[in-house]
Amino acid sequence: MTNQSVPKTAKGVKIPRGRLNRMARLGGLTTALAGNVAARGSMEILRGRKPQITDLLLTPGNLNRVAEQLAKMRGAAMKAGQLLSMETSDFLPPELANILARLRSEAHFMPPAQLKQVLVANWGRDFLRQFKHFNVHPIAAASIGQVHRAQAKDGRELAIKVQYPGIRDSIDSDMRNLGLIMRGSGAVPKSFDMSRLLKEAAEQLREETDYLREGDALARFGDYLADDPDFIVPKAFPEMSTKDILVMEFVEGVPIEQAETMDQSTRDQIGGKLVELTLRELFELRDMQTDPNFANYRYIPETGKIILLDFGATRQFSKPLVEDFRKLYGAAASGDDEQAFRSMIDVGLVGEETSDTDRALILHIFRLAAEPMRTGGTLDFGTCGLLGKLRREGMVLADEKVEVHAPPTDTLLLQRKVLGGYLLAERLRARVDLDPLLERFL
């Protein structure tokens, strides 16, 4: 779950629960969009114009309606919207990309009455006896739950994640209905694999809705980084947690994006430490937090420490898979195309049946992505423009109809972590010396 700050002026909106209720919301949304398209299309025809369906759908009114309804529903529908805004922003029309991006900062949350129902169901009617203070206004809200600040009777400052009711049971139906809306809108390019995105989002969401699982991951990473001077992982309190409620230590910090206004040395340090952590998670721990949304990192300016949040989307990798990735990274650094392609097959990025023509196009993009590793030295994320180049080349792959093998979930999640880390380092305009990192992990 990616946490977003909730302003004091935000109002609670009851989260719809139950598959039929949520299906009706999405069905009503489809009907409303169709009505708007029909009305606008009729007006265009009367003016002597032949309207395009995408032009009729991608109006500010329709796009705002989609974003508002998904934000109110939360859960699987909003999660997929968030993933779309992050992963397809360069491939969607600007209007749709901007509206979907709103889903990363919308402030809808459960009203106090609905919140109380969830707390009573998990802790009993006398749950307030555990606390000196419990703030019913959340400090953050996300796609599957919201975070409240509280103080325990013993004085501990707590952050309490409370899951929205009905989210876990609605994942499959939400994804099916959302897929129908997105495919039917014509707004998503045919070259984009919507089915894969929705399937991946559903699998990730099932894991994220188990807060006991997340509590275990929080404890593991707390142990991994206990002696690390650069990171803080909030302590979990399993004795107070349930499958729907995760109780952890509250740690004060500022959004990591605020560092983009800080001095170059600070930005370099943050970027370098996060790149190093990603490599350590893969090659040493074989245990990775795979959701790289910016809101999952906070920064303490006074100490220079980075707070790591949200371990719902953790993934533990097998040793053989990690060694295959080590070979792939090694081939990237050495420029060995033969080893690189063999490793891509091993990790599931491409299939054995890939044609020679497709192989040449794929290796061209791989060499482009690997260029910083081959040249070594300091990579300036703020000026290199690598991600833009890769996106443009990716569109060429789509235009050429290259048959790229659908990667397994582990590889997809690892790709997302690397992409998210790159986006953050680019946002910070960080400069990272790659040589010691390559020497350590490869």
C-alpha positions as a Markdown table, in Angstrom:
| # | Residue | x | y | z |
|---|---|---|---|---|
| 1 | Met | 0.0 | 0.0 | 0.0 |
| 2 | Thr | 1.4 | 3.4 | -1.0 |
| 3 | Asn | 0.6 | 6.0 | 1.6 |
| 4 | Gln | -0.5 | 9.5 | 0.6 |
| 5 | Ser | -0.9 | 12.4 | 3.0 |
| 6 | Val | -4.5 | 13.4 | 3.9 |
| 7 | Pro | -5.2 | 17.1 | 4.3 |
| 8 | Lys | -7.3 | 18.3 | 7.2 |
| 9 | Thr | -9.9 | 19.6 | 4.7 |
| 10 | Ala | -10.5 | 16.2 | 3.2 |
| 11 | Lys | -13.8 | 14.5 | 3.8 |
| 12 | Gly | -14.6 | 10.9 | 4.6 |
| 13 | Val | -16.3 | 8.9 | 1.8 |
| 14 | Lys | -17.8 | 5.5 | 2.7 |
| 15 | Ile | -15.9 | 2.7 | 0.9 |
| 16 | Pro | -18.4 | 0.5 | -1.0 |
| 17 | Arg | -18.1 | -3.1 | 0.1 |
| 18 | Gly | -19.5 | -6.3 | -1.4 |
| 19 | Arg | -18.9 | -7.5 | -4.9 |
| 20 | Leu | -22.4 | -6.6 | -6.2 |
| 21 | Asn | -22.2 | -3.1 | -4.7 |
| 22 | Arg | -18.8 | -2.5 | -6.3 |
| 23 | Met | -19.9 | -4.0 | -9.6 |
| 24 | Ala | -22.9 | -1.7 | -9.6 |
| 25 | Arg | -20.5 | 1.3 | -9.1 |
| 26 | Leu | -18.4 | 0.3 | -12.1 |
| 27 | Gly | -21.4 | -0.6 | -14.2 |
| 28 | Gly | -23.0 | 2.8 | -13.4 |
| 29 | Leu | -19.7 | 4.4 | -14.5 |
| 30 | Thr | -19.8 | 2.6 | -17.8 |
| 31 | Thr | -23.4 | 3.6 | -18.4 |
| 32 | Ala | -22.6 | 7.3 | -17.6 |
| 33 | Leu | -19.6 | 7.3 | -19.9 |
| 34 | Ala | -21.7 | 5.8 | -22.7 |
| 35 | Gly | -24.4 | 8.4 | -22.2 |
| 36 | Asn | -21.8 | 11.2 | -22.3 |
| 37 | Val | -20.3 | 9.8 | -25.5 |
| 38 | Ala | -23.7 | 9.5 | -27.2 |
| 39 | Ala | -24.7 | 13.0 | -26.4 |
| 40 | Arg | -21.4 | 14.6 | -27.4 |
| 41 | Gly | -21.2 | 12.5 | -30.6 |
| 42 | Ser | -24.7 | 13.7 | -31.6 |
| 43 | Met | -23.6 | 17.3 | -31.2 |
| 44 | Glu | -20.6 | 16.7 | -33.3 |
| 45 | Ile | -22.6 | 15.1 | -36.1 |
| 46 | Leu | -25.1 | 18.0 | -36.1 |
| 47 | Arg | -22.1 | 20.3 | -36.6 |
| 48 | Gly | -21.1 | 18.3 | -39.7 |
| 49 | Arg | -18.1 | 16.5 | -38.1 |
| 50 | Lys | -17.3 | 12.9 | -37.9 |
| 51 | Pro | -16.2 | 12.2 | -34.3 |
| 52 | Gln | -13.6 | 9.6 | -33.2 |
| 53 | Ile | -14.6 | 7.4 | -30.3 |
| 54 | Thr | -11.4 | 8.2 | -28.4 |
| 55 | Asp | -12.0 | 11.9 | -28.8 |
| 56 | Leu | -15.5 | 11.5 | -27.4 |
| 57 | Leu | -14.3 | 9.4 | -24.4 |
| 58 | Leu | -11.2 | 11.4 | -23.5 |
| 59 | Thr | -13.0 | 14.5 | -22.4 |
| 60 | Pro | -12.2 | 16.3 | -19.1 |
| 61 | Gly | -15.6 | 15.4 | -17.8 |
| 62 | Asn | -15.4 | 11.7 | -18.6 |
| 63 | Leu | -11.8 | 11.4 | -17.3 |
| 64 | Asn | -12.6 | 13.2 | -14.1 |
| 65 | Arg | -15.6 | 10.8 | -13.6 |
| 66 | Val | -13.4 | 7.8 | -14.0 |
| 67 | Ala | -10.7 | 9.0 | -11.6 |
| 68 | Glu | -13.3 | 10.1 | -9.0 |
| 69 | Gln | -15.2 | 6.8 | -9.1 |
| 70 | Leu | -12.0 | 4.7 | -8.8 |
| 71 | Ala | -10.7 | 6.9 | -5.9 |
| 72 | Lys | -14.0 | 6.4 | -4.0 |
| 73 | Met | -13.9 | 2.6 | -4.6 |
| 74 | Arg | -10.3 | 2.2 | -3.6 |
| 75 | Gly | -9.1 | -1.4 | -3.7 |
| 76 | Ala | -8.2 | -3.2 | -6.9 |
| 77 | Ala | -9.8 | -0.6 | -9.1 |
| 78 | Met | -7.6 | 2.2 | -7.7 |
| 79 | Lys | -4.5 | 0.0 | -7.5 |
| 80 | Ala | -4.7 | -0.6 | -11.3 |
| 81 | Gly | -5.3 | 3.1 | -11.9 |
| 82 | Gln | -2.1 | 3.9 | -9.9 |
| 83 | Leu | -0.1 | 1.3 | -11.8 |
| 84 | Leu | -1.4 | 2.7 | -15.1 |
| 85 | Ser | -0.4 | 6.2 | -14.1 |
| 86 | Met | 3.1 | 5.0 | -13.2 |
| 87 | Glu | 3.8 | 2.6 | -16.0 |
| 88 | Thr | 2.0 | 3.9 | -19.0 |
| 89 | Ser | 2.2 | 7.7 | -18.7 |
| 90 | Asp | 4.3 | 8.0 | -21.8 |
| 91 | Phe | 2.0 | 5.8 | -23.9 |
| 92 | Leu | -1.4 | 7.3 | -23.0 |
| 93 | Pro | -3.0 | 10.5 | -24.1 |
| 94 | Pro | -1.8 | 13.3 | -21.8 |
| 95 | Glu | -5.3 | 14.0 | -20.5 |
| 96 | Leu | -5.8 | 10.4 | -19.4 |
| 97 | Ala | -2.3 | 10.1 | -17.9 |
| 98 | Asn | -2.9 | 13.3 | -15.9 |
| 99 | Ile | -6.2 | 12.1 | -14.5 |
| 100 | Leu | -4.9 | 8.7 | -13.6 |
| 101 | Ala | -2.0 | 10.3 | -11.9 |
| 102 | Arg | -4.6 | 11.9 | -9.5 |
| 103 | Leu | -5.2 | 8.5 | -8.1 |
| 104 | Arg | -1.7 | 8.6 | -6.5 |
| 105 | Ser | -2.8 | 11.6 | -4.3 |
| 106 | Glu | -6.6 | 11.5 | -3.9 |
| 107 | Ala | -7.6 | 12.0 | -0.3 |
| 108 | His | -10.8 | 10.0 | 0.1 |
| 109 | Phe | -10.9 | 7.9 | 3.3 |
| 110 | Met | -13.3 | 6.0 | 5.5 |
| 111 | Pro | -15.6 | 8.2 | 7.6 |
| 112 | Pro | -15.3 | 7.7 | 11.4 |
| 113 | Ala | -18.4 | 5.5 | 11.6 |
| 114 | Gln | -17.1 | 3.0 | 9.0 |
| 115 | Leu | -13.6 | 3.1 | 10.6 |
| 116 | Lys | -15.1 | 2.2 | 14.0 |
| 117 | Gln | -16.9 | -0.8 | 12.5 |
| 118 | Val | -13.5 | -2.2 | 11.2 |
| 119 | Leu | -11.7 | -1.5 | 14.5 |
| 120 | Val | -14.5 | -3.1 | 16.6 |
| 121 | Ala | -14.6 | -6.1 | 14.3 |
| 122 | Asn | -10.8 | -6.7 | 14.9 |
| 123 | Trp | -10.2 | -5.4 | 18.4 |
| 124 | Gly | -13.6 | -5.5 | 20.2 |
| 125 | Arg | -15.8 | -2.7 | 21.4 |
| 126 | Asp | -13.4 | -1.6 | 24.1 |
| 127 | Phe | -10.5 | -1.1 | 21.8 |
| 128 | Leu | -9.9 | 2.5 | 22.9 |
| 129 | Arg | -8.7 | 1.3 | 26.3 |
| 130 | Gln | -5.4 | 0.4 | 24.6 |
| 131 | Phe | -4.7 | 4.0 | 23.8 |
| 132 | Lys | -4.1 | 7.4 | 25.4 |
| 133 | His | -5.1 | 9.0 | 22.1 |
| 134 | Phe | -6.3 | 7.7 | 18.7 |
| 135 | Asn | -6.7 | 10.3 | 15.9 |
| 136 | Val | -9.7 | 9.3 | 13.7 |
| 137 | His | -8.5 | 11.6 | 10.9 |
| 138 | Pro | -5.9 | 9.5 | 8.9 |
| 139 | Ile | -2.5 | 10.9 | 8.3 |
| 140 | Ala | -2.3 | 8.9 | 5.0 |
| 141 | Ala | -4.7 | 7.1 | 2.7 |
| 142 | Ala | -4.0 | 4.7 | -0.1 |
| 143 | Ser | -5.6 | 2.1 | -2.4 |
| 144 | Ile | -6.3 | -0.6 | 0.2 |
| 145 | Gly | -6.2 | 1.2 | 3.6 |
| 146 | Gln | -5.5 | 4.3 | 5.6 |
| 147 | Val | -3.0 | 5.2 | 8.3 |
| 148 | His | -3.9 | 6.7 | 11.7 |
| 149 | Arg | -1.6 | 8.1 | 14.4 |
| 150 | Ala | -2.1 | 7.0 | 17.9 |
| 151 | Gln | -0.4 | 6.8 | 21.3 |
| 152 | Ala | -0.5 | 3.6 | 23.3 |
| 153 | Lys | -1.1 | 3.6 | 27.1 |
| 154 | Asp | 2.6 | 3.0 | 27.7 |
| 155 | Gly | 3.5 | 6.1 | 25.6 |
| 156 | Arg | 4.6 | 4.5 | 22.4 |
| 157 | Glu | 3.9 | 6.6 | 19.3 |
| 158 | Leu | 2.1 | 4.4 | 16.8 |
| 159 | Ala | 1.2 | 4.3 | 13.1 |
| 160 | Ile | -1.8 | 2.1 | 12.5 |
| 161 | Lys | -2.8 | 0.9 | 9.0 |
| 162 | Val | -6.5 | 0.0 | 8.8 |
| 163 | Gln | -7.7 | -1.9 | 5.7 |
| 164 | Tyr | -10.8 | -0.8 | 3.9 |
| 165 | Pro | -13.7 | -3.3 | 4.4 |
| 166 | Gly | -14.5 | -5.7 | 1.5 |
| 167 | Ile | -11.2 | -5.0 | -0.4 |
| 168 | Arg | -9.9 | -8.6 | -0.2 |
| 169 | Asp | -13.1 | -10.2 | -1.5 |
| 170 | Ser | -13.5 | -7.8 | -4.4 |
| 171 | Ile | -10.1 | -8.1 | -6.1 |
| 172 | Asp | -11.1 | -10.4 | -9.0 |
| 173 | Ser | -14.4 | -8.8 | -9.8 |
| 174 | Asp | -12.9 | -5.3 | -9.6 |
| 175 | Met | -10.1 | -6.2 | -12.0 |
| 176 | Arg | -12.5 | -7.8 | -14.5 |
| 177 | Asn | -14.8 | -4.8 | -14.6 |
| 178 | Leu | -12.0 | -2.3 | -14.7 |
| 179 | Gly | -10.4 | -4.2 | -17.6 |
| 180 | Leu | -13.7 | -4.0 | -19.5 |
| 181 | Ile | -13.8 | -0.2 | -19.0 |
| 182 | Met | -10.2 | 0.4 | -20.0 |
| 183 | Arg | -10.3 | -1.9 | -23.1 |
| 184 | Gly | -13.7 | -0.6 | -24.2 |
| 185 | Ser | -12.6 | 3.0 | -23.9 |
| 186 | Gly | -10.0 | 2.7 | -26.7 |
| 187 | Ala | -7.8 | 4.9 | -24.6 |
| 188 | Val | -5.1 | 2.2 | -24.0 |
| 189 | Pro | -2.9 | 1.4 | -27.0 |
| 190 | Lys | -3.4 | -2.1 | -28.5 |
| 191 | Ser | 0.4 | -2.6 | -28.0 |
| 192 | Phe | 0.0 | -2.4 | -24.3 |
| 193 | Asp | -0.7 | -5.7 | -22.5 |
| 194 | Met | -3.6 | -4.7 | -20.3 |
| 195 | Ser | -4.4 | -8.3 | -19.3 |
| 196 | Arg | -0.9 | -8.8 | -17.9 |
| 197 | Leu | -1.1 | -5.5 | -15.9 |
| 198 | Leu | -4.4 | -6.4 | -14.3 |
| 199 | Lys | -3.4 | -10.0 | -13.5 |
| 200 | Glu | -0.2 | -8.7 | -12.0 |
| 201 | Ala | -2.0 | -6.0 | -10.0 |
| 202 | Ala | -4.4 | -8.6 | -8.6 |
| 203 | Glu | -1.7 | -11.0 | -7.5 |
| 204 | Gln | 0.2 | -8.2 | -5.8 |
| 205 | Leu | -3.0 | -6.9 | -4.1 |
| 206 | Arg | -3.8 | -10.3 | -2.7 |
| 207 | Glu | -0.5 | -10.3 | -0.9 |
| 208 | Glu | -0.8 | -6.6 | 0.2 |
| 209 | Thr | -4.2 | -7.2 | 1.8 |
| 210 | Asp | -2.6 | -9.7 | 4.3 |
| 211 | Tyr | -1.3 | -7.3 | 7.0 |
| 212 | Leu | 0.0 | -10.2 | 9.1 |
| 213 | Arg | 2.2 | -11.1 | 6.1 |
| 214 | Glu | 3.4 | -7.5 | 5.9 |
| 215 | Gly | 4.1 | -7.4 | 9.6 |
| 216 | Asp | 6.4 | -10.4 | 9.1 |
| 217 | Ala | 8.2 | -8.7 | 6.2 |
| 218 | Leu | 8.6 | -5.5 | 8.3 |
| 219 | Ala | 10.3 | -7.5 | 11.0 |
| 220 | Arg | 12.6 | -9.2 | 8.5 |
| 221 | Phe | 13.7 | -6.0 | 7.0 |
| 222 | Gly | 14.1 | -4.5 | 10.4 |
| 223 | Asp | 16.6 | -7.3 | 11.2 |
| 224 | Tyr | 18.4 | -6.9 | 7.9 |
| 225 | Leu | 19.0 | -3.2 | 8.4 |
| 226 | Ala | 19.3 | -3.0 | 12.2 |
| 227 | Asp | 22.9 | -1.9 | 12.0 |
| 228 | Asp | 22.7 | 0.1 | 8.9 |
| 229 | Pro | 23.4 | 3.8 | 9.6 |
| 230 | Asp | 21.4 | 5.0 | 6.5 |
| 231 | Phe | 18.0 | 3.4 | 6.9 |
| 232 | Ile | 15.2 | 3.1 | 9.5 |
| 233 | Val | 12.5 | 0.4 | 9.3 |
| 234 | Pro | 9.6 | 1.1 | 11.8 |
| 235 | Lys | 9.2 | -1.6 | 14.4 |
| 236 | Ala | 6.1 | -3.8 | 14.0 |
| 237 | Phe | 3.9 | -4.7 | 17.0 |
| 238 | Pro | 2.4 | -8.2 | 16.1 |
| 239 | Glu | 0.6 | -8.5 | 19.4 |
| 240 | Met | -1.7 | -5.6 | 18.3 |
| 241 | Ser | -1.9 | -6.5 | 14.6 |
| 242 | Thr | -4.5 | -8.5 | 12.7 |
| 243 | Lys | -5.0 | -9.5 | 9.1 |
| 244 | Asp | -6.8 | -6.2 | 8.6 |
| 245 | Ile | -4.8 | -3.9 | 11.0 |
| 246 | Leu | -1.0 | -3.4 | 11.1 |
| 247 | Val | 0.4 | -1.6 | 14.1 |
| 248 | Met | 3.9 | -0.2 | 13.9 |
| 249 | Glu | 6.2 | 2.4 | 15.4 |
| 250 | Phe | 5.6 | 6.0 | 14.1 |
| 251 | Val | 8.8 | 7.6 | 12.8 |
| 252 | Glu | 8.7 | 11.3 | 11.8 |
| 253 | Gly | 10.1 | 12.3 | 8.4 |
| 254 | Val | 9.4 | 14.4 | 5.3 |
| 255 | Pro | 8.4 | 13.1 | 1.8 |
| 256 | Ile | 11.5 | 11.9 | -0.1 |
| 257 | Glu | 10.6 | 14.2 | -3.0 |
| 258 | Gln | 11.4 | 17.2 | -0.8 |
| 259 | Ala | 15.1 | 16.3 | -1.2 |
| 260 | Glu | 15.0 | 17.5 | -4.8 |
| 261 | Thr | 15.4 | 21.1 | -3.4 |
| 262 | Met | 18.3 | 20.1 | -1.2 |
| 263 | Asp | 22.0 | 20.4 | -2.1 |
| 264 | Gln | 23.7 | 18.1 | -4.7 |
| 265 | Ser | 25.6 | 16.1 | -2.0 |
| 266 | Thr | 22.4 | 15.2 | -0.1 |
| 267 | Arg | 20.7 | 14.2 | -3.3 |
| 268 | Asp | 23.6 | 12.1 | -4.4 |
| 269 | Gln | 23.8 | 10.4 | -1.0 |
| 270 | Ile | 20.0 | 9.5 | -1.1 |
| 271 | Gly | 20.2 | 8.2 | -4.7 |
| 272 | Gly | 23.3 | 6.2 | -4.1 |
| 273 | Lys | 22.0 | 4.6 | -1.0 |
| 274 | Leu | 18.7 | 3.6 | -2.6 |
| 275 | Val | 20.5 | 2.1 | -5.7 |
| 276 | Glu | 22.8 | 0.2 | -3.3 |
| 277 | Leu | 19.8 | -1.1 | -1.3 |
| 278 | Thr | 18.1 | -2.4 | -4.4 |
| 279 | Leu | 21.2 | -4.4 | -5.4 |
| 280 | Arg | 21.6 | -5.6 | -1.9 |
| 281 | Glu | 18.0 | -6.8 | -1.7 |
| 282 | Leu | 18.4 | -8.8 | -4.9 |
| 283 | Phe | 21.9 | -10.2 | -4.7 |
| 284 | Glu | 22.5 | -10.5 | -0.9 |
| 285 | Leu | 19.2 | -10.7 | 0.8 |
| 286 | Arg | 17.2 | -12.3 | -2.0 |
| 287 | Asp | 14.3 | -10.5 | -0.4 |
| 288 | Met | 12.9 | -7.3 | -2.0 |
| 289 | Gln | 10.3 | -4.6 | -1.3 |
| 290 | Thr | 9.0 | -4.4 | -4.9 |
| 291 | Asp | 6.7 | -1.3 | -4.6 |
| 292 | Pro | 9.0 | 1.7 | -5.4 |
| 293 | Asn | 6.4 | 4.4 | -5.1 |
| 294 | Phe | 7.9 | 7.6 | -3.8 |
| 295 | Ala | 5.5 | 7.7 | -0.9 |
| 296 | Asn | 7.1 | 4.5 | 0.5 |
| 297 | Tyr | 10.3 | 6.5 | 1.3 |
| 298 | Arg | 10.6 | 9.4 | 3.8 |
| 299 | Tyr | 13.7 | 11.4 | 4.8 |
| 300 | Ile | 15.0 | 12.8 | 8.1 |
| 301 | Pro | 17.0 | 15.9 | 7.2 |
| 302 | Glu | 18.5 | 16.2 | 10.7 |
| 303 | Thr | 20.2 | 12.8 | 10.5 |
| 304 | Gly | 20.3 | 12.0 | 6.8 |
| 305 | Lys | 18.4 | 8.7 | 7.4 |
| 306 | Ile | 15.9 | 7.3 | 5.0 |
| 307 | Ile | 12.7 | 5.8 | 6.4 |
| 308 | Leu | 11.4 | 2.7 | 4.6 |
| 309 | Leu | 7.7 | 2.1 | 4.6 |
| 310 | Asp | 5.2 | -0.4 | 3.3 |
| 311 | Phe | 6.4 | -3.9 | 3.0 |
| 312 | Gly | 3.1 | -5.4 | 1.7 |
| 313 | Ala | 4.6 | -6.1 | -1.8 |
| 314 | Thr | 7.8 | -8.0 | -0.7 |
| 315 | Arg | 9.1 | -10.8 | -2.7 |
| 316 | Gln | 11.6 | -13.5 | -1.8 |
| 317 | Phe | 13.6 | -14.8 | -4.8 |
| 318 | Ser | 15.1 | -18.2 | -5.3 |
| 319 | Lys | 18.9 | -18.6 | -5.4 |
| 320 | Pro | 19.0 | -19.9 | -9.0 |
| 321 | Leu | 16.9 | -16.9 | -10.2 |
| 322 | Val | 19.2 | -14.5 | -8.4 |
| 323 | Glu | 22.3 | -16.1 | -10.0 |
| 324 | Asp | 20.6 | -15.8 | -13.4 |
| 325 | Phe | 20.1 | -12.1 | -12.8 |
| 326 | Arg | 23.7 | -11.8 | -11.7 |
| 327 | Lys | 24.8 | -13.3 | -15.0 |
| 328 | Leu | 22.5 | -10.9 | -16.8 |
| 329 | Tyr | 23.9 | -7.9 | -15.0 |
| 330 | Gly | 27.4 | -9.2 | -15.6 |
| 331 | Ala | 26.7 | -9.5 | -19.3 |
| 332 | Ala | 25.4 | -5.9 | -19.3 |
| 333 | Ala | 28.6 | -4.7 | -17.7 |
| 334 | Ser | 30.9 | -6.7 | -20.0 |
| 335 | Gly | 28.9 | -6.2 | -23.3 |
| 336 | Asp | 28.6 | -10.0 | -23.8 |
| 337 | Asp | 25.5 | -10.2 | -26.1 |
| 338 | Glu | 25.4 | -14.0 | -26.2 |
| 339 | Gln | 25.4 | -14.4 | -22.4 |
| 340 | Ala | 22.9 | -11.5 | -22.1 |
| 341 | Phe | 20.4 | -13.2 | -24.3 |
| 342 | Arg | 20.8 | -16.6 | -22.6 |
| 343 | Ser | 20.3 | -14.9 | -19.3 |
| 344 | Met | 17.2 | -13.1 | -20.6 |
| 345 | Ile | 15.8 | -16.5 | -21.6 |
| 346 | Asp | 16.6 | -17.9 | -18.1 |
| 347 | Val | 14.8 | -15.1 | -16.2 |
| 348 | Gly | 11.8 | -15.2 | -18.6 |
| 349 | Leu | 12.3 | -11.9 | -20.3 |
| 350 | Val | 12.3 | -13.6 | -23.8 |
| 351 | Gly | 11.4 | -17.0 | -25.1 |
| 352 | Glu | 13.5 | -19.7 | -26.8 |
| 353 | Glu | 11.5 | -19.2 | -30.0 |
| 354 | Thr | 12.5 | -15.6 | -30.5 |
| 355 | Ser | 13.3 | -14.9 | -34.1 |
| 356 | Asp | 16.7 | -13.6 | -35.2 |
| 357 | Thr | 15.1 | -10.3 | -36.3 |
| 358 | Asp | 13.4 | -9.8 | -32.9 |
| 359 | Arg | 16.5 | -10.9 | -31.1 |
| 360 | Ala | 18.5 | -8.1 | -32.8 |
| 361 | Leu | 16.0 | -5.5 | -31.8 |
| 362 | Ile | 15.8 | -6.7 | -28.2 |
| 363 | Leu | 19.6 | -6.7 | -27.9 |
| 364 | His | 19.8 | -3.2 | -29.3 |
| 365 | Ile | 17.6 | -2.0 | -26.5 |
| 366 | Phe | 19.5 | -4.1 | -23.9 |
| 367 | Arg | 22.8 | -2.5 | -25.0 |
| 368 | Leu | 21.2 | 0.9 | -24.6 |
| 369 | Ala | 20.0 | 0.1 | -21.1 |
| 370 | Ala | 23.4 | -1.4 | -20.2 |
| 371 | Glu | 25.5 | 1.5 | -21.4 |
| 372 | Pro | 26.0 | 3.1 | -18.0 |
| 373 | Met | 27.2 | -0.2 | -16.6 |
| 374 | Arg | 29.6 | -0.8 | -19.5 |
| 375 | Thr | 31.1 | 2.7 | -19.2 |
| 376 | Gly | 31.1 | 2.7 | -15.4 |
| 377 | Gly | 32.0 | 5.8 | -13.4 |
| 378 | Thr | 29.4 | 8.3 | -12.2 |
| 379 | Leu | 25.9 | 8.1 | -13.7 |
| 380 | Asp | 24.2 | 11.5 | -13.6 |
| 381 | Phe | 20.5 | 10.5 | -13.5 |
| 382 | Gly | 19.4 | 14.1 | -14.0 |
| 383 | Thr | 21.1 | 14.6 | -17.4 |
| 384 | Cys | 21.6 | 11.1 | -19.0 |
| 385 | Gly | 18.0 | 10.8 | -20.4 |
| 386 | Leu | 18.3 | 7.0 | -20.5 |
| 387 | Leu | 14.7 | 6.3 | -19.5 |
| 388 | Gly | 13.3 | 8.5 | -22.3 |
| 389 | Lys | 15.5 | 6.8 | -24.8 |
| 390 | Leu | 14.3 | 3.4 | -23.6 |
| 391 | Arg | 10.7 | 4.4 | -23.8 |
| 392 | Arg | 11.1 | 5.6 | -27.3 |
| 393 | Glu | 12.8 | 2.3 | -28.3 |
| 394 | Gly | 10.1 | 0.4 | -26.5 |
| 395 | Met | 7.5 | 2.0 | -28.8 |
| 396 | Val | 9.6 | 0.9 | -31.8 |
| 397 | Leu | 9.4 | -2.7 | -30.5 |
| 398 | Ala | 5.6 | -2.4 | -30.3 |
| 399 | Asp | 5.4 | -0.9 | -33.8 |
| 400 | Glu | 7.6 | -3.7 | -35.1 |
| 401 | Lys | 5.3 | -6.2 | -33.4 |
| 402 | Val | 8.2 | -7.9 | -31.7 |
| 403 | Glu | 7.0 | -11.0 | -29.8 |
| 404 | Val | 8.5 | -10.5 | -26.3 |
| 405 | His | 7.8 | -13.4 | -24.0 |
| 406 | Ala | 5.6 | -12.4 | -21.0 |
| 407 | Pro | 7.9 | -12.5 | -18.0 |
| 408 | Pro | 7.0 | -14.3 | -14.8 |
| 409 | Thr | 5.8 | -12.4 | -11.8 |
| 410 | Asp | 9.1 | -12.3 | -10.0 |
| 411 | Thr | 10.8 | -10.7 | -13.0 |
| 412 | Leu | 8.0 | -8.2 | -13.5 |
| 413 | Leu | 8.2 | -7.1 | -9.9 |
| 414 | Leu | 11.9 | -6.8 | -10.1 |
| 415 | Gln | 11.6 | -4.7 | -13.3 |
| 416 | Arg | 9.2 | -2.4 | -11.5 |
| 417 | Lys | 11.5 | -1.9 | -8.5 |
| 418 | Val | 14.4 | -1.0 | -10.8 |
| 419 | Leu | 12.2 | 1.4 | -12.9 |
| 420 | Gly | 10.8 | 3.1 | -9.7 |
| 421 | Gly | 14.3 | 3.5 | -8.3 |
| 422 | Tyr | 15.5 | 5.0 | -11.6 |
| 423 | Leu | 12.5 | 7.4 | -11.6 |
| 424 | Leu | 13.3 | 8.6 | -8.0 |
| 425 | Ala | 17.0 | 9.0 | -8.8 |
| 426 | Glu | 16.0 | 11.0 | -11.9 |
| 427 | Arg | 13.6 | 13.1 | -9.9 |
| 428 | Leu | 16.4 | 13.9 | -7.4 |
| 429 | Arg | 18.9 | 14.5 | -10.2 |
| 430 | Ala | 21.3 | 12.3 | -8.2 |
| 431 | Arg | 24.8 | 11.3 | -9.3 |
| 432 | Val | 25.8 | 7.8 | -8.4 |
| 433 | Asp | 29.3 | 6.2 | -8.7 |
| 434 | Leu | 28.5 | 2.8 | -10.2 |
| 435 | Asp | 32.0 | 1.3 | -10.0 |
| 436 | Pro | 32.0 | 0.3 | -6.3 |
| 437 | Leu | 28.5 | -1.1 | -6.6 |
| 438 | Leu | 29.3 | -3.3 | -9.6 |
| 439 | Glu | 32.5 | -4.5 | -7.9 |
| 440 | Arg | 30.6 | -5.4 | -4.8 |
| 441 | Phe | 27.5 | -7.2 | -6.2 |
| 442 | Leu | 28.8 | -8.7 | -9.5 |
